[in-house]
Amino acid sequence: MRFTRGNNSWEELAAIPWFADLDARRLRIAARHADRVRVAAGTRLQQQGRTAGWLWIPVDGSLELRRNGTVVGEVPAGGAWGEPEVLLGVPSAVEVVATSTVTTVSLPARAFHGLLGEAAFAATVARRQARASLLPQPARVTATASVSPAA
């Protein structure tokens, strides 16, 4: 993996759907903590059963979600994986693997929790979680779908 810390401008993050609901101030904060990571095919970003330490947001390509070796979902570009796991501090119910070379933005759990201290960011997360629980889930899943620890 190739990490580039702090290389994200807030304008670049605004173009990524997961960040799009944030205002410029919160985008600037997120950009200071986010890493742009170029991940080689076959790289495991999260191990099943281990506590999640990052949110992974693919910018191009997608991430595959596996439970006990079986593919259970995919995180498409602009989606995210890890939000409930990082939020709750629980072990991951899935393994997260890059099946092709993909660029992701990773946001460490500590930065995510720091941003949650701001009411507007917390409200954005709550709206995203509520939409995911109320709307029918497509075949391609994101962090808030049925692969969460409660599944």
Backbone as a chain_set.jsonl record, in Angstrom:
{"seq": "MRFTRGNNSWEELAAIPWFADLDARRLRIAARHADRVRVAAGTRLQQQGRTAGWLWIPVDGSLELRRNGTVVGEVPAGGAWGEPEVLLGVPSAVEVVATSTVTTVSLPARAFHGLLGEAAFAATVARRQARASLLPQPARVTATASVSPAA", "coords": {"N": [[0.845, -1.177, 0.0], [0.441, 2.24, -0.652], [0.699, 5.123, 1.103], [-0.525, 8.422, 1.379], [-0.404, 10.929, 3.336], [-2.582, 13.516, 4.404], [-2.837, 14.559, 1.871], [-5.124, 15.162, 0.661], [-7.194, 17.577, -0.635], [-9.757, 19.678, 0.638], [-11.626, 20.159, -1.288], [-11.307, 18.009, -3.038], [-12.191, 15.907, -1.393], [-14.873, 16.649, -1.137], [-15.929, 15.886, -3.545], [-16.3, 13.196, -3.297], [-18.803, 10.893, -2.649], [-19.323, 9.96, 0.091], [-18.318, 11.988, 1.7], [-19.67, 14.185, 0.78], [-21.891, 15.453, 2.024], [-20.855, 17.069, 3.967], [-19.992, 20.288, 5.286], [-17.769, 22.98, 4.208], [-15.961, 23.625, 6.307], [-15.9, 21.287, 7.936], [-15.072, 19.479, 6.029], [-12.468, 20.413, 5.605], [-11.314, 19.762, 8.068], [-11.576, 16.949, 8.032], [-9.949, 16.423, 5.819], [-7.409, 16.939, 6.812], [-6.887, 14.701, 8.319], [-7.349, 12.479, 6.784], [-6.12, 9.827, 4.744], [-4.877, 9.25, 1.519], [-4.814, 6.331, -0.194], [-3.155, 4.073, -2.218], [-3.958, 0.961, -3.195], [-2.899, -2.308, -3.719], [-4.126, -5.012, -5.768], [-5.629, -7.712, -4.087], [-4.875, -7.007, -1.535], [-5.502, -7.073, 1.915], [-7.525, -5.089, 3.794], [-8.928, -5.062, 6.139], [-9.297, -7.353, 8.751], [-11.458, -10.028, 9.417], [-13.122, -10.27, 12.51], [-11.327, -8.72, 13.905], [-10.865, -5.607, 15.612], [-12.042, -2.714, 14.047], [-10.084, -0.143, 12.711], [-10.148, 1.931, 10.945], [-12.079, 3.864, 8.596], [-12.862, 2.966, 5.335], [-12.916, 4.311, 2.189], [-13.546, 3.819, -0.998], [-12.213, 5.432, -3.837], [-11.825, 5.024, -6.524], [-12.579, 2.071, -8.302], [-13.441, -0.861, -6.325], [-14.205, -2.419, -3.145], [-14.111, -5.663, -1.771], [-16.226, -7.552, 0.336], [-15.941, -10.085, 2.673], [-17.205, -12.843, 4.431], [-16.194, -15.31, 6.5], [-14.722, -16.312, 4.358], [-16.527, -16.271, 2.255], [-17.932, -14.284, -0.276], [-19.796, -11.508, 0.59], [-20.563, -9.009, -0.069], [-19.994, -5.81, -1.674], [-18.179, -2.81, -1.739], [-18.792, -0.029, -3.455], [-17.137, 2.51, -5.504], [-16.99, 5.59, -3.845], [-18.677, 4.763, -1.845], [-18.626, 3.479, 1.533], [-16.831, 1.642, 4.001], [-16.967, 0.396, 7.292], [-18.077, 2.246, 9.034], [-20.206, 1.694, 11.077], [-18.757, -0.178, 12.629], [-16.427, 1.188, 13.452], [-17.636, 3.277, 14.786], [-18.923, 1.947, 16.915], [-16.82, 0.521, 17.994], [-16.356, -2.213, 17.675], [-15.511, -5.669, 16.816], [-14.786, -6.497, 13.402], [-17.209, -7.843, 11.235], [-16.589, -8.819, 8.829], [-14.078, -9.538, 6.326], [-12.135, -7.228, 4.554], [-11.239, -6.67, 1.293], [-9.167, -5.609, -1.369], [-9.938, -6.231, -4.588], [-8.976, -5.505, -6.983], [-6.515, -3.157, -8.174], [-6.889, -0.267, -6.328], [-7.792, 3.062, -5.408], [-8.139, 4.445, -2.271], [-9.665, 6.43, 0.292], [-8.717, 6.719, 3.547], [-9.915, 7.011, 6.826], [-8.904, 7.486, 10.02], [-10.069, 5.848, 13.023], [-9.881, 7.405, 15.335], [-9.883, 10.069, 14.34], [-12.401, 10.071, 13.126], [-14.066, 9.751, 15.387], [-13.386, 12.109, 16.689], [-14.438, 14.011, 14.931], [-17.106, 13.388, 15.312], [-17.714, 14.726, 17.597], [-18.612, 17.133, 16.822], [-21.648, 18.633, 16.279], [-22.928, 18.952, 13.735], [-21.53, 17.168, 12.063], [-22.039, 14.755, 13.393], [-24.808, 14.665, 13.063], [-24.927, 14.323, 10.292], [-23.809, 11.749, 10.031], [-25.741, 10.309, 11.479], [-28.017, 10.726, 9.845], [-27.178, 9.379, 7.525], [-26.947, 6.747, 8.483], [-29.611, 6.301, 9.227], [-30.933, 6.518, 6.737], [-29.831, 4.273, 5.474], [-30.879, 2.209, 7.006], [-33.567, 2.399, 6.511], [-34.048, 2.379, 3.772], [-34.38, 0.153, 0.956], [-31.798, -2.257, 0.466], [-29.314, -2.347, -2.056], [-27.815, -4.812, -4.277], [-25.107, -4.382, -4.166], [-23.296, -3.467, -1.395], [-22.821, -1.112, 1.321], [-21.083, 0.363, 4.077], [-23.136, 0.54, 5.948], [-24.91, -1.458, 5.549], [-26.139, -4.884, 5.49], [-23.844, -6.251, 6.343], [-22.891, -5.443, 8.695], [-21.823, -5.613, 12.198], [-24.055, -6.423, 13.651], [-25.395, -8.169, 12.054]], "CA": [[0.0, 0.0, 0.0], [1.154, 3.506, -0.667], [-0.067, 6.11, 1.831], [-0.193, 9.824, 1.196], [-1.117, 11.604, 4.424], [-2.895, 14.92, 4.272], [-2.723, 14.965, 0.485], [-6.468, 15.423, 0.155], [-7.739, 18.912, -0.413], [-11.155, 19.524, 1.021], [-12.421, 20.134, -2.516], [-11.263, 16.629, -3.532], [-13.084, 15.102, -0.555], [-16.261, 17.033, -1.416], [-16.365, 15.171, -4.749], [-16.529, 11.795, -2.926], [-20.138, 10.871, -2.054], [-19.379, 9.799, 1.55], [-17.99, 13.272, 2.303], [-20.382, 15.255, 0.088], [-22.846, 16.162, 2.879], [-20.147, 17.901, 4.943], [-19.704, 21.663, 4.869], [-16.355, 23.225, 3.919], [-15.178, 23.575, 7.546], [-15.712, 19.893, 8.33], [-14.249, 18.863, 4.982], [-11.07, 20.783, 5.865], [-10.876, 18.957, 9.215], [-11.436, 15.563, 7.549], [-8.813, 16.358, 4.898], [-6.166, 16.907, 7.593], [-6.708, 13.385, 8.932], [-7.571, 11.411, 5.806], [-5.004, 9.369, 3.921], [-5.188, 8.685, 0.204], [-4.028, 5.101, -0.21], [-3.215, 3.259, -3.441], [-3.944, -0.399, -2.665], [-2.717, -3.331, -4.747], [-5.094, -6.111, -5.8], [-5.361, -8.784, -3.135], [-4.535, -6.479, -0.219], [-6.561, -7.128, 2.929], [-7.554, -3.849, 4.559], [-9.516, -5.35, 7.449], [-9.438, -8.775, 9.028], [-12.67, -10.416, 10.13], [-12.911, -10.564, 13.918], [-10.446, -7.718, 14.496], [-11.466, -4.284, 15.772], [-11.802, -1.829, 12.901], [-9.371, 1.076, 13.08], [-10.296, 2.939, 9.894], [-13.115, 3.828, 7.576], [-12.261, 2.852, 4.003], [-13.807, 4.904, 1.198], [-12.905, 3.695, -2.319], [-12.38, 6.56, -4.755], [-11.994, 4.355, -7.811], [-12.62, 0.633, -8.023], [-14.333, -1.264, -5.239], [-13.674, -3.323, -2.139], [-14.945, -6.853, -1.592], [-16.473, -7.922, 1.725], [-16.032, -11.546, 2.787], [-17.467, -13.412, 5.749], [-15.744, -16.711, 6.522], [-14.248, -16.663, 3.025], [-17.594, -16.138, 1.261], [-18.225, -12.899, -0.636], [-21.122, -11.097, 1.059], [-20.889, -7.68, -0.561], [-19.008, -4.991, -2.356], [-18.278, -1.379, -1.486], [-18.449, 0.647, -4.714], [-16.488, 3.818, -5.417], [-17.819, 6.603, -3.197], [-19.306, 4.185, -0.666], [-17.698, 3.397, 2.665], [-16.932, 0.478, 4.872], [-16.42, 0.517, 8.628], [-18.708, 3.268, 9.855], [-20.766, 1.161, 12.333], [-17.728, -0.86, 13.39], [-15.596, 2.211, 14.076], [-18.518, 4.009, 15.692], [-19.187, 1.133, 18.107], [-15.588, -0.077, 18.493], [-16.556, -3.662, 17.725], [-14.782, -6.419, 15.791], [-15.366, -6.538, 12.067], [-17.92, -9.058, 10.857], [-16.124, -9.213, 7.497], [-12.749, -9.218, 5.834], [-12.247, -6.256, 3.469], [-10.143, -6.963, 0.376], [-9.141, -4.952, -2.676], [-9.831, -7.289, -5.591], [-8.181, -4.924, -8.055], [-5.837, -1.976, -7.657], [-7.911, 0.733, -6.023], [-7.43, 4.193, -4.564], [-9.118, 4.67, -1.215], [-9.391, 7.409, 1.33], [-8.937, 6.107, 4.852], [-10.08, 7.959, 7.919], [-8.684, 6.733, 11.254], [-11.161, 5.853, 13.999], [-9.715, 8.545, 16.244], [-10.346, 11.275, 13.646], [-13.851, 9.929, 12.963], [-14.668, 10.044, 16.684], [-13.193, 13.536, 16.936], [-15.431, 14.735, 14.132], [-18.433, 13.152, 15.889], [-17.921, 15.719, 18.643], [-19.27, 18.286, 16.214], [-23.058, 18.285, 16.085], [-23.302, 18.849, 12.317], [-20.978, 15.926, 11.53], [-22.801, 13.669, 14.021], [-26.12, 14.63, 12.405], [-24.707, 13.742, 8.964], [-23.643, 10.305, 10.236], [-27.048, 9.776, 11.881], [-28.881, 10.7, 8.651], [-26.697, 8.317, 6.636], [-27.326, 5.479, 9.114], [-31.073, 6.179, 9.15], [-31.287, 6.208, 5.337], [-29.428, 2.897, 5.183], [-31.752, 1.256, 7.691], [-34.938, 2.534, 6.009], [-34.144, 2.159, 2.326], [-33.978, -1.194, 0.527], [-30.386, -2.353, 0.148], [-28.988, -2.923, -3.362], [-26.926, -5.971, -4.241], [-23.811, -3.877, -3.721], [-23.547, -2.927, -0.07], [-21.861, -0.187, 1.905], [-20.803, 0.135, 5.497], [-24.317, 0.518, 6.81], [-25.817, -2.523, 5.118], [-26.278, -6.101, 6.274], [-22.597, -6.885, 6.774], [-22.487, -4.857, 9.969], [-21.661, -6.603, 13.256], [-25.345, -6.913, 14.144], [-25.957, -9.147, 11.118]], "C": [[0.886, 1.233, 0.0], [0.263, 4.556, -0.012], [0.401, 7.507, 1.472], [-1.008, 10.599, 2.216], [-1.348, 13.068, 4.102], [-2.824, 15.445, 2.853], [-4.09, 15.284, -0.12], [-6.839, 16.875, 0.405], [-9.207, 18.718, -0.051], [-12.054, 19.503, -0.211], [-12.451, 18.73, -3.119], [-12.192, 15.733, -2.716], [-14.55, 15.408, -0.855], [-16.814, 16.297, -2.632], [-16.652, 13.697, -4.48], [-17.854, 11.709, -2.189], [-20.18, 10.761, -0.53], [-19.141, 11.122, 2.273], [-18.89, 14.407, 1.814], [-21.352, 16.048, 0.963], [-22.18, 17.101, 3.883], [-19.937, 19.309, 4.402], [-18.185, 21.846, 4.747], [-15.488, 23.133, 5.182], [-14.891, 22.136, 7.953], [-14.922, 19.11, 7.283], [-12.771, 19.182, 5.199], [-10.512, 19.975, 7.04], [-10.627, 17.515, 8.771], [-10.197, 15.428, 6.665], [-7.483, 16.317, 5.643], [-5.856, 15.513, 8.126], [-6.794, 12.224, 7.945], [-6.294, 11.094, 5.048], [-5.55, 8.874, 2.59], [-4.243, 7.503, 0.051], [-4.244, 4.388, -1.54], [-2.973, 1.826, -2.99], [-3.843, -1.391, -3.821], [-3.804, -4.397, -4.637], [-4.665, -7.19, -4.811], [-5.015, -8.312, -1.733], [-5.735, -6.543, 0.717], [-6.455, -5.872, 3.785], [-8.1, -4.056, 5.965], [-9.678, -6.845, 7.594], [-10.718, -9.02, 9.813], [-12.317, -10.755, 11.576], [-11.996, -9.59, 14.641], [-11.173, -6.38, 14.598], [-11.065, -3.402, 14.597], [-11.15, -0.535, 13.383], [-9.534, 2.209, 12.094], [-11.616, 2.763, 9.165], [-12.364, 3.773, 6.254], [-13.288, 3.322, 2.99], [-13.125, 4.793, -0.163], [-13.231, 4.893, -3.21], [-12.583, 6.044, -6.172], [-11.93, 2.857, -7.517], [-13.562, 0.333, -6.871], [-13.592, -2.192, -4.285], [-14.643, -4.484, -1.968], [-15.038, -7.174, -0.105], [-16.691, -9.422, 1.79], [-16.292, -11.928, 4.242], [-17.138, -14.885, 5.686], [-15.363, -17.201, 5.124], [-15.269, -16.534, 1.915], [-17.858, -14.661, 0.993], [-19.657, -12.575, -0.216], [-21.495, -9.699, 0.591], [-19.716, -6.988, -1.198], [-19.246, -3.545, -1.956], [-17.848, -0.666, -2.76], [-17.728, 1.962, -4.46], [-17.469, 4.827, -4.829], [-18.572, 6.091, -1.982], [-18.301, 4.17, 0.465], [-17.901, 2.091, 3.39], [-16.311, 0.828, 6.215], [-17.118, 1.498, 9.531], [-19.322, 2.695, 11.141], [-19.705, 0.523, 13.22], [-16.838, 0.125, 14.139], [-16.414, 2.982, 15.113], [-18.704, 3.252, 17.011], [-17.934, 0.512, 18.721], [-15.674, -1.589, 18.623], [-15.724, -4.366, 16.646], [-15.54, -6.435, 14.464], [-16.027, -7.879, 11.797], [-17.432, -9.593, 9.519], [-14.642, -8.906, 7.327], [-12.959, -8.265, 4.664], [-11.014, -6.393, 2.594], [-10.288, -6.135, -0.895], [-8.955, -6.048, -3.725], [-9.133, -6.811, -6.864], [-7.453, -3.737, -7.443], [-6.868, -0.863, -7.5], [-7.299, 1.854, -5.199], [-8.529, 4.357, -3.536], [-8.696, 5.893, -0.404], [-9.674, 6.687, 2.631], [-9.007, 7.211, 5.893], [-9.93, 7.176, 9.214], [-9.852, 6.88, 12.224], [-11.076, 7.07, 14.914], [-10.209, 9.849, 15.615], [-11.859, 11.245, 13.468], [-14.556, 10.289, 14.272], [-14.51, 11.515, 17.051], [-14.204, 14.376, 16.178], [-16.836, 14.551, 14.691], [-18.745, 14.121, 17.02], [-18.584, 16.984, 18.129], [-20.683, 17.892, 15.807], [-23.425, 18.099, 14.611], [-22.765, 17.569, 11.695], [-21.761, 14.736, 12.088], [-24.185, 13.541, 13.374], [-26.008, 14.026, 11.012], [-24.579, 12.23, 9.061], [-24.987, 9.675, 10.594], [-28.006, 9.698, 10.694], [-28.48, 9.564, 7.712], [-27.102, 6.948, 7.187], [-28.843, 5.257, 9.01], [-31.516, 5.839, 7.73], [-30.982, 4.747, 5.021], [-30.362, 1.887, 5.845], [-33.176, 1.303, 7.152], [-35.099, 2.185, 4.543], [-33.755, 0.727, 1.982], [-32.517, -1.193, 0.114], [-30.185, -2.964, -1.239], [-28.081, -4.131, -3.187], [-25.523, -5.57, -3.797], [-24.051, -3.168, -2.398], [-22.483, -1.921, 0.328], [-21.774, -0.478, 3.393], [-22.058, -0.055, 6.333], [-25.281, -0.605, 6.456], [-25.651, -3.771, 5.987], [-24.985, -6.793, 6.678], [-22.11, -6.313, 8.095], [-22.447, -5.923, 11.054], [-22.978, -7.18, 13.767], [-25.936, -7.996, 13.267], [-25.625, -10.563, 11.516]], "O": [[1.961, 1.239, 0.598], [-0.818, 4.849, -0.522], [1.595, 7.74, 1.283], [-2.18, 10.894, 1.981], [-0.465, 13.768, 3.606], [-2.759, 16.656, 2.648], [-4.182, 15.639, -1.295], [-6.799, 17.343, 1.543], [-9.814, 17.706, -0.401], [-13.126, 18.899, -0.185], [-13.476, 18.299, -3.647], [-12.9, 14.896, -3.276], [-15.383, 14.502, -0.825], [-18.024, 16.102, -2.745], [-17.194, 13.012, -5.347], [-18.025, 12.395, -1.181], [-21.011, 11.42, 0.093], [-19.703, 11.352, 3.343], [-18.865, 15.493, 2.392], [-21.613, 17.215, 0.671], [-22.867, 17.849, 4.578], [-19.729, 19.498, 3.204], [-17.416, 20.969, 5.139], [-14.377, 22.606, 5.117], [-13.753, 21.802, 8.281], [-14.188, 18.182, 7.622], [-11.915, 18.32, 4.999], [-9.356, 19.552, 7.003], [-9.594, 16.93, 9.094], [-9.478, 14.432, 6.75], [-6.524, 15.719, 5.154], [-4.694, 15.181, 8.358], [-6.358, 11.113, 8.246], [-5.494, 11.98, 4.749], [-6.558, 8.169, 2.542], [-3.026, 7.651, 0.153], [-5.381, 4.132, -1.937], [-1.906, 1.51, -2.463], [-4.609, -1.319, -4.782], [-4.334, -4.652, -3.556], [-3.486, -7.531, -4.716], [-4.875, -9.133, -0.827], [-6.839, -6.124, 0.365], [-5.43, -5.621, 4.419], [-7.766, -3.303, 6.879], [-10.138, -7.524, 6.676], [-11.019, -8.298, 10.764], [-11.33, -11.443, 11.836], [-11.899, -9.63, 15.867], [-12.008, -6.063, 13.751], [-9.899, -3.353, 14.207], [-11.609, 0.085, 14.341], [-9.109, 3.332, 12.364], [-12.19, 1.675, 9.122], [-11.353, 4.452, 6.075], [-14.4, 2.797, 2.935], [-12.224, 5.576, -0.465], [-14.385, 5.307, -3.315], [-13.408, 6.564, -6.924], [-11.275, 2.442, -6.561], [-14.379, 1.17, -6.488], [-12.502, -2.681, -4.582], [-15.859, -4.298, -2.018], [-14.05, -7.08, 0.623], [-17.517, -9.971, 1.061], [-15.67, -11.394, 5.16], [-17.734, -15.628, 4.907], [-15.639, -18.342, 4.753], [-14.921, -16.671, 0.743], [-17.993, -13.874, 1.929], [-20.604, -13.259, -0.604], [-22.616, -9.246, 0.824], [-18.603, -7.511, -1.253], [-20.392, -3.108, -1.846], [-16.669, -0.69, -3.114], [-17.712, 2.465, -3.336], [-18.622, 4.912, -5.252], [-19.056, 6.883, -1.173], [-17.237, 4.782, 0.365], [-18.989, 1.515, 3.393], [-15.264, 1.473, 6.277], [-16.777, 1.58, 10.711], [-18.982, 3.175, 12.222], [-19.754, 0.67, 14.442], [-16.531, -0.075, 15.314], [-15.917, 3.296, 16.194], [-18.649, 3.846, 18.088], [-17.98, 0.027, 19.851], [-15.133, -2.175, 19.561], [-15.286, -3.737, 15.682], [-16.77, -6.39, 14.428], [-15.462, -8.929, 12.1], [-17.812, -10.692, 9.112], [-14.049, -8.129, 8.075], [-13.868, -8.471, 3.86], [-9.886, -6.256, 3.068], [-11.387, -5.979, -1.428], [-7.924, -6.72, -3.743], [-8.749, -7.615, -7.713], [-7.742, -3.352, -6.31], [-7.621, -0.561, -8.426], [-6.398, 1.625, -4.392], [-9.71, 4.403, -3.879], [-7.54, 6.316, -0.42], [-10.747, 6.109, 2.805], [-8.27, 8.195, 5.847], [-10.738, 6.289, 9.491], [-10.535, 7.904, 12.242], [-12.093, 7.689, 15.228], [-10.876, 10.645, 16.278], [-12.528, 12.265, 13.637], [-15.529, 11.044, 14.269], [-15.405, 12.102, 17.658], [-14.759, 15.334, 16.715], [-17.673, 15.445, 14.566], [-19.91, 14.318, 17.367], [-19.061, 17.808, 18.909], [-20.879, 16.923, 15.073], [-24.163, 17.173, 14.278], [-23.451, 16.941, 10.888], [-22.108, 13.816, 11.347], [-24.673, 12.431, 13.164], [-26.9, 13.291, 10.588], [-25.173, 11.505, 8.264], [-25.334, 8.619, 10.066], [-28.729, 8.712, 10.548], [-29.338, 8.869, 7.169], [-27.552, 6.086, 6.432], [-29.293, 4.145, 8.735], [-32.372, 4.976, 7.534], [-31.78, 4.066, 4.378], [-30.606, 0.817, 5.288], [-33.924, 0.339, 7.318], [-36.166, 1.743, 4.118], [-32.893, 0.146, 2.641], [-32.045, -0.244, -0.513], [-30.803, -3.976, -1.568], [-27.637, -4.432, -2.079], [-24.835, -6.341, -3.127], [-24.951, -2.332, -2.311], [-21.394, -1.881, -0.244], [-22.335, -1.456, 3.885], [-22.021, -0.76, 7.341], [-26.37, -0.681, 7.025], [-25.09, -3.71, 7.082], [-25.039, -7.847, 7.312], [-21.026, -6.665, 8.561], [-22.975, -7.018, 10.863], [-23.009, -8.306, 14.263], [-26.876, -8.678, 13.675], [-26.024, -11.506, 10.832]]}, "num_chains": 1, "name": "protein.A"}
